[in-house]
Amino acid sequence: MNNNRKMSNVRWVICAMLFLATTVNYMDRQVLSLTWKDFIAPEFHWSDSDYGSVAAIFSIVYAIANLFSGRIIDWLGTKRGYLWAIGIWSGGACLHALCGWATEHVVGVGNTAALVGATGEVASMISMVSVYFFIAARIVLACGEAGNFPAAVKVTAEYFPQKDRAFATAIFNAGSTVGALVAPLTIPSLASYFRNIGVGNGWEMAFLIIGGLGFVWMAFWVFIYDDVNHHPRVNEAERAYIQQDQGKEVQKPADSDQPKLGVLDCLKLRQTWAILLGKFFTDGVWWFFLFWTPAYLSDVYGLTSDTPTAQMLIFVLYAITMLALYGGKLPTIIINRTGLNAYTARMRAMLVFALFPLLGLFAQPLGNYSYWLPIILIGIVGAAHQSWSANLYSVGSDLFPHRAVATITGLNSAAGGLSSFLINYGSGKLFDYADATQMTFLGFTGKPAGYFIIFCYCSVAYLVGWIIMKTLVPKYKPVA
């Protein structure tokens, strides 16, 4: 009896596992962005458009996979579904290491030196073939990674009461920030180390080592996770705390009494479109900074990804985004002080987060004084994005019944993937065009002009997304 009176804290152990999975997820995703400009592009003769195409295909496959990943997670169950997801994406991450070997065999060159030294039609063939192989590996990675957020949000809905979900989501979503934080300090150094000791061109081992982390996570998940009603280490006090909303959410029918909501059913609802459009207009911003910041430092300031200065700049950028942890707590503070429902409090918080990215309008102009200034401002935009994103995921669990949470989160991530496809593909084309034509935009010429155009979009996207969401669902109206 006494043991049950003191609440156990298994839910936070589960949350820590979600955080680690998301960290690994983003590290696997970022290996390419941190190695392509200085390691892969010289070997395979890639242009910005080549990289933009690889990143864009990953994004669109990720978007398509998210249309099904939520339903698959619902069908397999959280434990098995998460294992399948991380197993597939870890395997896909490791497959990238074989792209160089496969290109050599198809093109008929004997080694890395021959790839680098190729010219004319041979160089064009190497570029095309290697892009196809990397796209194949990215497709496998995307299919697996599509399961992470639907599974993580579903676990959060199972293990946390409504008032704590945004904070728990902010914690596991911070894994994307930590992954992005650790990656620049480790991945270029790994690639440089293995290149210096003669193991390929270095980038191959970076993919293998980072990809292998997911298999380690899987071993722990098998023993740590269980359903909240059957978990042997969840006592009655914690179970009662987790399930405190069950008697209060009278607007929502019990899961056992409601019909299943399929993808087409969800798409008929204004609540769905509010979430999807909020995600569509904003998610590409994060993906752009994730995939293009190392190239931005190289293109505009001449800082390659394996230099200490570039590594420290990217580290500081993502360290600033860790402020997003406080963003996840803001709706809880608003609820406790005002008594508002979770949705209304979340929308108020998201308006605050939509205003901070406007600082991004000054990033490129201030870069004329120091490359630290745009990095700091991009970091603030990133922190606002992560706070926005954590609350946007929680809006899904506010408005939809538990059985539909993974499905709506999958649709949500699909909208984000489509946003990423458009911004990555468009950015690659824009940067090549800006460089070739030396176009000008508001005082900037060439690639800096192209980056400034994208920065302007990133700065206003959140305010546009919030206005659309508020217009579609002005007041709390859960799906029943």
TISEDREN-652770 format. One record per residue (C-alpha): residue in one letter; y, z, x negated. Coordinates in steps of 0.05 Angstrom, whole numbers, padded with zeros to 5 digits. Layout:
BEGIN
(pt "A" (Y Z X))
...
This chain:
BEGIN
(pt "M" (00000 00000 00000))
(pt "N" (00050 00019 -00054))
(pt "N" (00036 -00045 -00091))
(pt "N" (00053 -00085 -00030))
(pt "R" (00118 -00049 -00018))
(pt "K" (00144 -00073 -00085))
(pt "M" (00153 -00148 -00078))
(pt "S" (00114 -00192 -00126))
(pt "N" (00152 -00250 -00158))
(pt "V" (00101 -00306 -00160))
(pt "R" (00152 -00353 -00127))
(pt "W" (00194 -00351 -00191))
(pt "V" (00134 -00366 -00235))
(pt "I" (00121 -00427 -00190))
(pt "C" (00195 -00445 -00196))
(pt "A" (00189 -00441 -00272))
(pt "M" (00131 -00490 -00269))
(pt "L" (00173 -00538 -00228))
(pt "F" (00228 -00531 -00279))
(pt "L" (00180 -00548 -00336))
(pt "A" (00152 -00607 -00299))
(pt "T" (00221 -00635 -00287))
(pt "T" (00240 -00623 -00360))
(pt "V" (00179 -00663 -00383))
(pt "N" (00194 -00716 -00330))
(pt "Y" (00264 -00728 -00357))
(pt "M" (00243 -00726 -00430))
(pt "D" (00191 -00780 -00417))
(pt "R" (00243 -00820 -00380))
(pt "Q" (00294 -00813 -00437))
(pt "V" (00252 -00833 -00497))
(pt "L" (00269 -00906 -00485))
(pt "S" (00344 -00895 -00477))
(pt "L" (00347 -00856 -00543))
(pt "T" (00306 -00906 -00584))
(pt "W" (00321 -00975 -00556))
(pt "K" (00389 -00988 -00588))
(pt "D" (00373 -00966 -00659))
(pt "F" (00297 -00971 -00664))
(pt "I" (00269 -01019 -00612))
(pt "A" (00325 -01071 -00605))
(pt "P" (00324 -01091 -00680))
(pt "E" (00249 -01098 -00678))
(pt "F" (00245 -01139 -00614))
(pt "H" (00314 -01173 -00615))
(pt "W" (00337 -01142 -00549))
(pt "S" (00405 -01153 -00518))
(pt "D" (00440 -01105 -00469))
(pt "S" (00414 -01149 -00413))
(pt "D" (00342 -01141 -00438))
(pt "Y" (00348 -01066 -00438))
(pt "G" (00385 -01066 -00372))
(pt "S" (00328 -01107 -00341))
(pt "V" (00275 -01059 -00366))
(pt "A" (00314 -00999 -00340))
(pt "A" (00328 -01034 -00274))
(pt "I" (00255 -01052 -00262))
(pt "F" (00236 -00980 -00275))
(pt "S" (00288 -00959 -00224))
(pt "I" (00267 -01007 -00169))
(pt "V" (00193 -00991 -00178))
(pt "Y" (00211 -00918 -00176))
(pt "A" (00249 -00931 -00112))
(pt "I" (00190 -00968 -00080))
(pt "A" (00140 -00916 -00103))
(pt "N" (00183 -00861 -00072))
(pt "L" (00173 -00894 -00004))
(pt "F" (00100 -00874 -00009))
(pt "S" (00099 -00816 -00057))
(pt "G" (00122 -00765 -00006))
(pt "R" (00068 -00785 00043))
(pt "I" (00016 -00785 -00013))
(pt "I" (00037 -00714 -00034))
(pt "D" (00033 -00692 00039))
(pt "W" (-00037 -00723 00044))
(pt "L" (-00065 -00698 -00022))
(pt "G" (-00032 -00630 -00017))
(pt "T" (00016 -00600 -00066))
(pt "K" (-00033 -00579 -00120))
(pt "R" (-00073 -00643 -00126))
(pt "G" (-00013 -00687 -00112))
(pt "Y" (00027 -00658 -00169))
(pt "L" (-00032 -00665 -00217))
(pt "W" (-00040 -00738 -00200))
(pt "A" (00034 -00751 -00207))
(pt "I" (00043 -00720 -00275))
(pt "G" (-00022 -00749 -00301))
(pt "I" (-00001 -00819 -00283))
(pt "W" (00069 -00814 -00312))
(pt "S" (00044 -00781 -00376))
(pt "G" (-00006 -00837 -00385))
(pt "G" (00050 -00887 -00373))
(pt "A" (00094 -00854 -00424))
(pt "C" (00040 -00859 -00477))
(pt "L" (00028 -00933 -00460))
(pt "H" (00097 -00950 -00487))
(pt "A" (00071 -00937 -00557))
(pt "L" (00024 -00997 -00551))
(pt "C" (00079 -01047 -00534))
(pt "G" (00094 -01065 -00606))
(pt "W" (00020 -01076 -00623))
(pt "A" (00011 -01118 -00560))
(pt "T" (00072 -01161 -00576))
(pt "E" (00048 -01174 -00647))
(pt "H" (-00019 -01199 -00620))
(pt "V" (00010 -01244 -00566))
(pt "V" (00064 -01275 -00609))
(pt "G" (00018 -01280 -00670))
(pt "V" (00059 -01242 -00722))
(pt "G" (00025 -01194 -00769))
(pt "N" (00069 -01133 -00774))
(pt "T" (00134 -01099 -00757))
(pt "A" (00171 -01132 -00815))
(pt "A" (00153 -01200 -00787))
(pt "L" (00179 -01180 -00718))
(pt "V" (00246 -01157 -00747))
(pt "G" (00254 -01218 -00792))
(pt "A" (00238 -01270 -00739))
(pt "T" (00292 -01320 -00720))
(pt "G" (00304 -01376 -00670))
(pt "E" (00250 -01390 -00618))
(pt "V" (00202 -01339 -00648))
(pt "A" (00255 -01284 -00640))
(pt "S" (00267 -01306 -00567))
(pt "M" (00192 -01304 -00554))
(pt "I" (00186 -01235 -00585))
(pt "S" (00243 -01211 -00541))
(pt "M" (00213 -01239 -00477))
(pt "V" (00141 -01216 -00490))
(pt "S" (00162 -01146 -00511))
(pt "V" (00206 -01138 -00450))
(pt "Y" (00146 -01155 -00405))
(pt "F" (00102 -01104 -00440))
(pt "F" (00155 -01049 -00436))
(pt "I" (00165 -01066 -00362))
(pt "A" (00090 -01058 -00350))
(pt "A" (00091 -00989 -00384))
(pt "R" (00154 -00970 -00345))
(pt "I" (00120 -00989 -00279))
(pt "V" (00063 -00940 -00292))
(pt "L" (00114 -00887 -00313))
(pt "A" (00156 -00899 -00250))
(pt "C" (00096 -00895 -00203))
(pt "G" (00078 -00826 -00230))
(pt "E" (00148 -00799 -00236))
(pt "A" (00162 -00816 -00164))
(pt "G" (00118 -00758 -00144))
(pt "N" (00156 -00704 -00181))
(pt "F" (00214 -00689 -00135))
(pt "P" (00176 -00696 -00069))
(pt "A" (00124 -00648 -00095))
(pt "A" (00175 -00600 -00125))
(pt "V" (00218 -00598 -00062))
(pt "K" (00156 -00588 -00019))
(pt "V" (00135 -00529 -00063))
(pt "T" (00206 -00500 -00057))
(pt "A" (00203 -00505 00019))
(pt "E" (00135 -00470 00017))
(pt "Y" (00154 -00414 -00031))
(pt "F" (00227 -00398 -00015))
(pt "P" (00265 -00378 00047))
(pt "Q" (00320 -00425 00070))
(pt "K" (00378 -00385 00040))
(pt "D" (00347 -00387 -00030))
(pt "R" (00324 -00460 -00031))
(pt "A" (00387 -00490 -00061))
(pt "F" (00385 -00439 -00117))
(pt "A" (00311 -00451 -00131))
(pt "T" (00323 -00526 -00127))
(pt "A" (00381 -00520 -00175))
(pt "I" (00335 -00483 -00224))
(pt "F" (00280 -00534 -00224))
(pt "N" (00330 -00591 -00220))
(pt "A" (00362 -00561 -00283))
(pt "G" (00299 -00586 -00317))
(pt "S" (00329 -00655 -00315))
(pt "T" (00389 -00627 -00353))
(pt "V" (00347 -00589 -00403))
(pt "G" (00303 -00649 -00413))
(pt "A" (00364 -00691 -00426))
(pt "L" (00390 -00635 -00471))
(pt "V" (00328 -00627 -00514))
(pt "A" (00313 -00702 -00517))
(pt "P" (00371 -00724 -00563))
(pt "L" (00356 -00668 -00611))
(pt "T" (00283 -00684 -00617))
(pt "I" (00267 -00757 -00600))
(pt "P" (00311 -00795 -00650))
(pt "S" (00291 -00745 -00704))
(pt "L" (00217 -00755 -00688))
(pt "A" (00226 -00830 -00690))
(pt "S" (00264 -00827 -00756))
(pt "Y" (00212 -00780 -00787))
(pt "F" (00152 -00823 -00770))
(pt "R" (00189 -00887 -00790))
(pt "N" (00206 -00856 -00857))
(pt "I" (00133 -00837 -00871))
(pt "G" (00110 -00906 -00850))
(pt "V" (00078 -00893 -00782))
(pt "G" (00099 -00957 -00746))
(pt "N" (00173 -00961 -00732))
(pt "G" (00175 -00887 -00711))
(pt "W" (00190 -00896 -00637))
(pt "E" (00116 -00904 -00621))
(pt "M" (00099 -00832 -00641))
(pt "A" (00159 -00807 -00602))
(pt "F" (00129 -00836 -00538))
(pt "L" (00060 -00807 -00554))
(pt "I" (00083 -00737 -00570))
(pt "I" (00131 -00730 -00511))
(pt "G" (00081 -00763 -00464))
(pt "G" (00028 -00713 -00485))
(pt "L" (00068 -00654 -00460))
(pt "G" (00052 -00672 -00388))
(pt "F" (-00023 -00663 -00400))
(pt "V" (-00009 -00593 -00427))
(pt "W" (00030 -00576 -00363))
(pt "M" (-00028 -00599 -00320))
(pt "A" (-00075 -00548 -00352))
(pt "F" (-00028 -00491 -00332))
(pt "W" (-00016 -00517 -00261))
(pt "V" (-00090 -00516 -00245))
(pt "F" (-00092 -00440 -00255))
(pt "I" (-00022 -00419 -00232))
(pt "Y" (-00011 -00454 -00165))
(pt "D" (-00043 -00438 -00098))
(pt "D" (-00020 -00440 -00026))
(pt "V" (00027 -00383 -00010))
(pt "N" (-00019 -00355 00045))
(pt "H" (-00079 -00354 -00002))
(pt "H" (-00048 -00340 -00070))
(pt "P" (-00083 -00278 -00098))
(pt "R" (-00020 -00254 -00135))
(pt "V" (00028 -00260 -00076))
(pt "N" (00030 -00193 -00041))
(pt "E" (00049 -00181 00031))
(pt "A" (00121 -00161 00015))
(pt "E" (00134 -00226 -00021))
(pt "R" (00098 -00267 00032))
(pt "A" (00141 -00235 00086))
(pt "Y" (00204 -00250 00046))
(pt "I" (00183 -00323 00036))
(pt "Q" (00167 -00333 00109))
(pt "Q" (00227 -00295 00137))
(pt "D" (00255 -00357 00171))
(pt "Q" (00194 -00373 00213))
(pt "G" (00217 -00331 00272))
(pt "K" (00291 -00351 00266))
(pt "E" (00288 -00427 00264))
(pt "V" (00281 -00432 00339))
(pt "Q" (00312 -00501 00338))
(pt "K" (00253 -00528 00300))
(pt "P" (00184 -00531 00332))
(pt "A" (00127 -00501 00292))
(pt "D" (00094 -00552 00247))
(pt "S" (00028 -00545 00284))
(pt "D" (00062 -00565 00349))
(pt "Q" (00101 -00625 00326))
(pt "P" (00080 -00698 00315))
(pt "K" (00079 -00725 00245))
(pt "L" (00141 -00762 00223))
(pt "G" (00126 -00827 00187))
(pt "V" (00174 -00868 00145))
(pt "L" (00194 -00913 00204))
(pt "D" (00204 -00852 00249))
(pt "C" (00250 -00821 00197))
(pt "L" (00290 -00885 00188))
(pt "K" (00310 -00883 00262))
(pt "L" (00347 -00817 00252))
(pt "R" (00421 -00807 00234))
(pt "Q" (00400 -00747 00192))
(pt "T" (00357 -00791 00148))
(pt "W" (00412 -00842 00136))
(pt "A" (00462 -00787 00120))
(pt "I" (00416 -00763 00065))
(pt "L" (00397 -00832 00040))
(pt "L" (00468 -00858 00036))
(pt "G" (00492 -00795 00002))
(pt "K" (00438 -00806 -00050))
(pt "F" (00449 -00881 -00056))
(pt "F" (00522 -00877 -00072))
(pt "T" (00515 -00822 -00124))
(pt "D" (00447 -00822 -00158))
(pt "G" (00460 -00883 -00200))
(pt "V" (00516 -00844 -00234))
(pt "W" (00468 -00795 -00266))
(pt "W" (00419 -00850 -00284))
(pt "F" (00474 -00891 -00316))
(pt "F" (00495 -00833 -00361))
(pt "L" (00423 -00817 -00376))
(pt "F" (00404 -00888 -00396))
(pt "W" (00469 -00913 -00427))
(pt "T" (00505 -00854 -00461))
(pt "P" (00469 -00865 -00528))
(pt "A" (00487 -00939 -00525))
(pt "Y" (00559 -00921 -00506))
(pt "L" (00567 -00878 -00569))
(pt "S" (00537 -00934 -00611))
(pt "D" (00577 -00991 -00579))
(pt "V" (00645 -00958 -00573))
(pt "Y" (00645 -00908 -00631))
(pt "G" (00592 -00935 -00678))
(pt "L" (00549 -00872 -00675))
(pt "T" (00474 -00887 -00677))
(pt "S" (00427 -00841 -00639))
(pt "D" (00395 -00811 -00702))
(pt "T" (00461 -00787 -00732))
(pt "P" (00477 -00712 -00726))
(pt "T" (00544 -00728 -00694))
(pt "A" (00513 -00770 -00638))
(pt "Q" (00459 -00718 -00627))
(pt "M" (00509 -00662 -00622))
(pt "L" (00554 -00702 -00574))
(pt "I" (00496 -00715 -00526))
(pt "F" (00473 -00642 -00534))
(pt "V" (00542 -00617 -00515))
(pt "L" (00545 -00666 -00456))
(pt "Y" (00482 -00639 -00425))
(pt "A" (00497 -00567 -00444))
(pt "I" (00559 -00573 -00400))
(pt "T" (00515 -00599 -00343))
(pt "M" (00478 -00533 -00344))
(pt "L" (00537 -00506 -00304))
(pt "A" (00500 -00537 -00245))
(pt "L" (00460 -00473 -00240))
(pt "Y" (00521 -00441 -00209))
(pt "G" (00528 -00500 -00162))
(pt "G" (00461 -00483 -00132))
(pt "K" (00485 -00412 -00118))
(pt "L" (00550 -00432 -00084))
(pt "P" (00520 -00446 -00014))
(pt "T" (00486 -00377 -00015))
(pt "I" (00553 -00344 -00032))
(pt "I" (00586 -00382 00026))
(pt "I" (00530 -00362 00074))
(pt "N" (00534 -00288 00054))
(pt "R" (00610 -00286 00061))
(pt "T" (00619 -00328 00123))
(pt "G" (00553 -00325 00161))
(pt "L" (00553 -00401 00168))
(pt "N" (00487 -00438 00176))
(pt "A" (00456 -00468 00113))
(pt "Y" (00476 -00540 00128))
(pt "T" (00549 -00526 00140))
(pt "A" (00553 -00482 00078))
(pt "R" (00519 -00535 00037))
(pt "M" (00567 -00589 00060))
(pt "R" (00627 -00546 00042))
(pt "A" (00598 -00535 -00027))
(pt "M" (00583 -00609 -00035))
(pt "L" (00655 -00627 -00020))
(pt "V" (00675 -00583 -00080))
(pt "F" (00624 -00619 -00123))
(pt "A" (00650 -00687 -00100))
(pt "L" (00720 -00673 -00126))
(pt "F" (00702 -00656 -00198))
(pt "P" (00677 -00726 -00216))
(pt "L" (00747 -00753 -00206))
(pt "L" (00760 -00726 -00276))
(pt "G" (00716 -00782 -00301))
(pt "L" (00774 -00831 -00289))
(pt "F" (00806 -00802 -00352))
(pt "A" (00743 -00806 -00396))
(pt "Q" (00754 -00875 -00427))
(pt "P" (00830 -00869 -00437))
(pt "L" (00823 -00801 -00471))
(pt "G" (00770 -00831 -00517))
(pt "N" (00827 -00863 -00555))
(pt "Y" (00844 -00794 -00582))
(pt "S" (00774 -00766 -00595))
(pt "Y" (00703 -00784 -00575))
(pt "W" (00693 -00711 -00556))
(pt "L" (00740 -00717 -00496))
(pt "P" (00700 -00769 -00456))
(pt "I" (00636 -00732 -00473))
(pt "I" (00664 -00667 -00444))
(pt "L" (00689 -00702 -00381))
(pt "I" (00623 -00739 -00372))
(pt "G" (00589 -00671 -00379))
(pt "I" (00632 -00643 -00323))
(pt "V" (00613 -00703 -00280))
(pt "G" (00540 -00691 -00297))
(pt "A" (00545 -00617 -00277))
(pt "A" (00578 -00637 -00211))
(pt "H" (00523 -00689 -00199))
(pt "Q" (00467 -00639 -00211))
(pt "S" (00500 -00588 -00164))
(pt "W" (00509 -00644 -00112))
(pt "S" (00437 -00668 -00121))
(pt "A" (00406 -00598 -00115))
(pt "N" (00442 -00587 -00050))
(pt "L" (00427 -00657 -00024))
(pt "Y" (00352 -00645 -00033))
(pt "S" (00359 -00579 00004))
(pt "V" (00395 -00614 00062))
(pt "G" (00328 -00649 00074))
(pt "S" (00291 -00583 00081))
(pt "D" (00348 -00557 00125))
(pt "L" (00345 -00615 00174))
(pt "F" (00271 -00633 00174))
(pt "P" (00207 -00594 00189))
(pt "H" (00163 -00574 00131))
(pt "R" (00111 -00629 00144))
(pt "A" (00165 -00682 00135))
(pt "V" (00200 -00652 00075))
(pt "A" (00160 -00691 00023))
(pt "T" (00168 -00755 00063))
(pt "I" (00244 -00748 00070))
(pt "T" (00249 -00728 -00003))
(pt "G" (00210 -00791 -00022))
(pt "L" (00258 -00833 00018))
(pt "N" (00315 -00796 -00014))
(pt "S" (00289 -00811 -00083))
(pt "A" (00277 -00884 -00064))
(pt "A" (00351 -00890 -00046))
(pt "G" (00368 -00860 -00114))
(pt "G" (00321 -00909 -00149))
(pt "L" (00353 -00968 -00114))
(pt "S" (00421 -00942 -00135))
(pt "S" (00396 -00936 -00207))
(pt "F" (00368 -01007 -00205))
(pt "L" (00435 -01036 -00185))
(pt "I" (00476 -00997 -00235))
(pt "N" (00429 -01008 -00294))
(pt "Y" (00418 -01082 -00282))
(pt "G" (00492 -01093 -00268))
(pt "S" (00514 -01053 -00328))
(pt "G" (00470 -01093 -00376))
(pt "K" (00498 -01159 -00349))
(pt "L" (00569 -01132 -00348))
(pt "F" (00567 -01107 -00420))
(pt "D" (00539 -01172 -00447))
(pt "Y" (00591 -01211 -00408))
(pt "A" (00647 -01165 -00430))
(pt "D" (00626 -01172 -00503))
(pt "A" (00617 -01248 -00500))
(pt "T" (00683 -01262 -00464))
(pt "Q" (00723 -01203 -00492))
(pt "M" (00746 -01189 -00421))
(pt "T" (00802 -01139 -00410))
(pt "F" (00809 -01082 -00359))
(pt "L" (00867 -01034 -00355))
(pt "G" (00882 -01039 -00429))
(pt "F" (00810 -01042 -00455))
(pt "T" (00776 -01103 -00484))
(pt "G" (00703 -01123 -00492))
(pt "K" (00648 -01072 -00481))
(pt "P" (00698 -01013 -00474))
(pt "A" (00727 -01051 -00414))
(pt "G" (00658 -01056 -00384))
(pt "Y" (00645 -00982 -00393))
(pt "F" (00712 -00965 -00362))
(pt "I" (00695 -01005 -00299))
(pt "I" (00629 -00966 -00291))
(pt "F" (00664 -00900 -00304))
(pt "C" (00714 -00915 -00248))
(pt "Y" (00657 -00925 -00199))
(pt "C" (00622 -00862 -00221))
(pt "S" (00685 -00821 -00210))
(pt "V" (00695 -00838 -00136))
(pt "A" (00623 -00846 -00114))
(pt "Y" (00613 -00773 -00092))
(pt "L" (00673 -00770 -00048))
(pt "V" (00651 -00834 -00014))
(pt "G" (00581 -00805 -00005))
(pt "W" (00606 -00740 00024))
(pt "I" (00651 -00775 00075))
(pt "I" (00592 -00818 00098))
(pt "M" (00546 -00757 00105))
(pt "K" (00598 -00717 00144))
(pt "T" (00611 -00776 00190))
(pt "L" (00537 -00786 00207))
(pt "V" (00519 -00712 00214))
(pt "P" (00584 -00673 00226))
(pt "K" (00548 -00610 00249))
(pt "Y" (00481 -00577 00238))
(pt "K" (00430 -00614 00280))
(pt "P" (00358 -00606 00256))
(pt "V" (00305 -00657 00274))
(pt "A" (00263 -00633 00332))
